């Protein structure tokens, strides 16, 4: 499928998973703004649309990422849950240690206090967010998938309102991470600061990819299944 100015960012990734790397290099938000057209995304990032499309076409030569649009919902949820474990159990504690080292090197200065407060809020919010996904949303999506395969009856509740809350929380995480990265760049140079900046940036990229998989792949696929089940129920009524 050719890339066109009218194609959405999410559809570009559906067509070519490696498009994520293009969007990251061009600082185009694909995780929370996947519904924008390539033309709008290019303009917002300060590029001619032709430049974005050209880079996407060039990326076709090396197709190596998993295409989650073609994987089962169960395998995708399993991957996301494992990613949750890495986030909560490994990445957040490692970043907290980095912040402690930065504070030790610089003292209790204003930007370090802000980083501590913002990171504490982010950590607590992510933990709560992950818990609610795994307790409520992911089991519901698995139920939808089972109903679609005629293993279970279709659930009565709707998924849309729960997904809307997810999208709002994702935007909050994106904005919080952006602020943390900006504050990290304001800190004076030093070994502890460089290590913190590097790991914070990598963590931010991982979170963006995770949110993309939920926002632009998992939730739209689940909503499509739900809508199909409801159309079938109405037709059989």
Secondary structure, 3 states (H helix, E strand, C coil): CCCCCCCEHHHHHHHCCCHHHHHHHCCCCCCCCCCCEHHHHHHHHCCCHHHHHHHHHHHCCCCCCCCHHHCCHHHHHHHHHHHHHHHHHHHHHHHHHHHHHHHHHHCCCHHHHHHHHHHHHHHHHHHHHHHHHHHHHHHHHHHHHHHHCCCCCCCCCCCHHHHHHHHHHHHHHHHHHHHHHHHHHHCCCCHHHHHHHHHHHHHHHHHHHHHHHHHHHHHHHHHHHHHHHHHHHHHHC
